Amino acid sequence: MSSSQLHGFLLVDGYNIIGSWANLKRSRDRDGLETARRDLIEALTNYSVLEGFKTEIVFDAHYQKTPGYREPQTPNLSVYYTNFAQTADTYIEKVCASLYRQLNRPISRFIVATSDRAQQLTVMGYGAEWLSAQELAKAVESTTRAVQRKTRPQKKPRGRFLFDSLDAKSQQRLAELRLGTRKKT
């Protein structure tokens, strides 16, 4: 999807979402944080492409003494790991403030996904839309179901009679026999 077709920018508080979605919590508890991060990235990769969002998932440095860095995953999605001692919340606030100052070229939509109440109020103060973790989960699921419905092979409706399940050639033969028009061989 080209940047001219993007419908907005989605900024996601990664660990907040992992701690809120039941399937990601199970994945984290059973297989570790890396697996839960990967599952979230996969879910949002598909969602971002299908909905036309440029998405950035933000994860706290999580005790890593490294500078912040961005990992592009696809043209639509990147993952940002914050600087040591910087929280995802402070990074998200800085991005919101920066975009707010750039009002001369607004993004069609700017959405922050987190269930953190204080973060919600802050980002809305900068003019961003807010999605709770559960609302994001519903949106991702709804988009996934819609795509599955569109890509599901369409079955030809069949009647309740055996005749309806026969191929066209067999149906023709039976019709000829029934009408007595079939030639004897």
Backbone hydrogen bonds, N-H to C=O, Kabsch-Sander energy under -0.5 kcal/mol:
donor,donor_aa,acceptor,acceptor_aa,energy
5,Q,2,S,-1.8
6,L,3,S,-1.0
7,H,52,G,-4.2
8,G,52,G,-0.8
9,F,109,R,-2.6
10,L,54,K,-2.9
11,L,9,F,-0.5
11,L,111,I,-3.0
12,V,10,L,-0.5
12,V,56,E,-2.9
13,D,113,A,-2.5
14,G,12,V,-1.3
14,G,58,V,-2.2
15,Y,58,V,-0.5
17,I,13,D,-2.1
18,I,14,G,-2.5
19,G,15,Y,-2.2
20,S,17,I,-1.2
21,W,17,I,-2.4
22,A,20,S,-0.5
25,K,21,W,-2.5
26,R,22,A,-2.4
27,S,23,N,-2.0
28,R,24,L,-2.7
29,D,25,K,-2.8
30,R,26,R,-2.6
31,D,27,S,-3.0
32,G,27,S,-0.7
32,G,28,R,-1.4
36,A,32,G,-1.7
37,R,33,L,-2.6
38,R,34,E,-2.4
39,D,35,T,-2.5
40,L,36,A,-2.2
41,I,37,R,-2.7
42,E,38,R,-2.4
43,A,39,D,-2.3
44,L,40,L,-2.5
45,T,41,I,-2.0
46,N,42,E,-1.8
47,Y,43,A,-1.8
48,S,44,L,-2.5
49,V,45,T,-1.8
50,L,46,N,-2.5
51,E,47,Y,-2.6
52,G,48,S,-1.2
53,F,48,S,-2.2
54,K,8,G,-2.6
55,T,53,F,-0.6
55,T,76,N,-3.5
56,E,10,L,-2.6
57,I,78,S,-2.3
58,V,12,V,-3.4
58,V,56,E,-0.5
59,F,80,Y,-2.8
61,A,83,N,-0.5
61,A,86,Q,-0.9
64,Q,61,A,-0.9
66,T,64,Q,-1.5
69,Y,81,Y,-2.0
71,E,79,V,-3.3
73,Q,77,L,-2.7
74,T,77,L,-2.2
78,S,55,T,-2.0
79,V,71,E,-2.2
80,Y,57,I,-3.2
81,Y,69,Y,-2.9
82,T,59,F,-2.4
82,T,80,Y,-0.5
84,F,66,T,-1.1
86,Q,83,N,-2.2
91,Y,87,T,-1.9
92,I,88,A,-2.9
93,E,89,D,-2.4
94,K,90,T,-2.1
95,V,91,Y,-2.3
96,C,92,I,-2.6
97,A,93,E,-2.6
98,S,94,K,-2.4
99,L,95,V,-2.6
100,Y,96,C,-2.4
101,R,97,A,-1.9
102,Q,98,S,-0.9
103,L,100,Y,-0.7
105,R,102,Q,-2.0
111,I,9,F,-3.1
112,V,129,E,-2.3
113,A,11,L,-2.8
114,T,112,V,-0.7
114,T,131,L,-2.1
117,R,115,S,-0.6
120,Q,116,D,-2.3
121,L,117,R,-2.0
122,T,118,A,-2.0
123,V,119,Q,-2.7
124,M,120,Q,-2.1
125,G,121,L,-1.5
126,Y,122,T,-0.9
126,Y,123,V,-0.5
127,G,124,M,-1.6
128,A,123,V,-2.3
129,E,110,F,-3.5
131,L,112,V,-2.5
136,L,132,S,-2.4
137,A,133,A,-2.1
138,K,134,Q,-2.3
139,A,135,E,-2.3
140,V,136,L,-2.7
141,E,137,A,-2.5
142,S,138,K,-2.7
143,T,139,A,-2.3
144,T,140,V,-2.3
145,R,141,E,-2.6
146,A,142,S,-2.2
147,V,143,T,-2.1
148,Q,144,T,-2.3
149,R,145,R,-2.4
150,K,146,A,-1.9
151,T,147,V,-2.2
152,R,148,Q,-1.1
155,K,153,P,-0.6
164,D,161,F,-0.8
165,S,161,F,-0.6
165,S,162,L,-1.5
166,L,163,F,-1.3
171,Q,167,D,-2.2
172,Q,168,A,-2.1
173,R,169,K,-2.1
174,L,170,S,-2.4
175,A,171,Q,-2.2
176,E,172,Q,-2.2
177,L,173,R,-2.4
178,R,174,L,-2.6
179,L,175,A,-2.1
180,G,176,E,-1.0
181,T,176,E,-2.0
182,R,176,E,-1.0
